[in-house]
């Protein structure tokens, strides 16, 4: 999952926890919403951690050669 997946889980969990008043016997939508919000937060943290690790790996040390180029005159 990516950061977008984590945000999606957070949003769905918040909707289930705070914006619904549907009652299903044997199922607590408030608890399901809380579980989804915790899972979304965990996915966001993992995605950010992976982003930091991968950004460190992608950095390359570039050596720039600033010395002037020496060209010999053409031989005829």
C-alpha positions as CSV (number, residue, x, y, z in Angstrom):
1,X,0.0,0.0,0.0
2,X,1.0,3.5,-0.6
3,X,0.4,6.8,1.2
4,X,-2.8,7.2,-0.8
5,X,-4.0,3.8,0.6
6,X,-3.3,5.0,4.1
7,X,-5.2,8.2,3.6
8,X,-8.1,6.2,2.1
9,X,-8.2,3.9,5.2
10,X,-8.1,6.9,7.5
11,X,-11.0,8.6,5.7
12,X,-13.2,5.5,5.6
13,X,-12.4,4.8,9.2
14,X,-13.3,8.3,10.3
15,X,-16.5,8.1,8.3
16,X,-17.5,4.8,10.0
17,X,-16.5,6.1,13.4
18,X,-17.9,9.6,13.4
19,X,-20.4,10.1,10.6
20,X,-22.6,7.0,10.7
21,X,-25.4,6.2,13.0
22,X,-26.3,2.8,11.5
23,X,-26.7,0.0,14.0
24,X,-26.1,-3.5,13.0
25,X,-26.6,-6.2,15.5
26,X,-23.4,-7.9,16.6
27,X,-21.2,-5.4,14.6
28,X,-19.8,-2.2,16.1
29,X,-19.1,0.3,13.3
30,X,-17.3,2.6,15.8
31,X,-14.8,-0.2,16.5
32,X,-14.4,-1.1,12.8
33,X,-13.8,2.6,12.1
34,X,-11.2,2.9,14.8
35,X,-9.4,-0.2,13.5
36,X,-9.4,1.2,10.0
37,X,-8.0,4.5,11.3
38,X,-5.2,2.8,13.2
39,X,-4.4,0.7,10.1
40,X,-4.4,3.8,7.9
41,X,-2.0,5.6,10.3
42,X,0.3,2.5,10.3
43,X,0.3,2.4,6.5
44,X,1.1,6.1,6.3
45,X,4.0,5.7,8.7
46,X,5.4,2.7,6.7
47,X,5.0,4.6,3.4
48,X,6.8,7.7,4.8
49,X,9.6,5.5,6.2
50,X,10.0,3.7,2.8
51,X,10.1,7.1,1.0
52,X,12.9,8.3,3.3
53,X,14.9,5.1,2.9
54,X,14.5,5.1,-0.9
55,X,15.3,8.8,-1.2
56,X,18.7,8.1,0.5
57,X,19.5,5.3,-1.9
58,X,18.6,7.3,-5.0
59,X,21.1,10.1,-4.2
60,X,24.2,9.7,-6.3
61,X,27.4,11.5,-5.8
62,X,28.2,13.3,-9.0
63,X,31.7,14.5,-9.6
64,X,31.9,17.5,-11.8
65,X,35.1,18.1,-13.7
66,X,35.6,21.8,-13.9
67,X,39.0,21.6,-15.6
68,X,39.2,23.4,-18.9
69,X,39.3,21.1,-21.9
70,X,42.6,21.1,-23.7
71,X,42.3,20.7,-27.5
72,X,45.2,20.2,-29.8
73,X,45.1,22.0,-33.1
74,X,44.2,19.8,-36.0
75,X,47.0,18.2,-38.0
76,X,46.9,18.8,-41.8
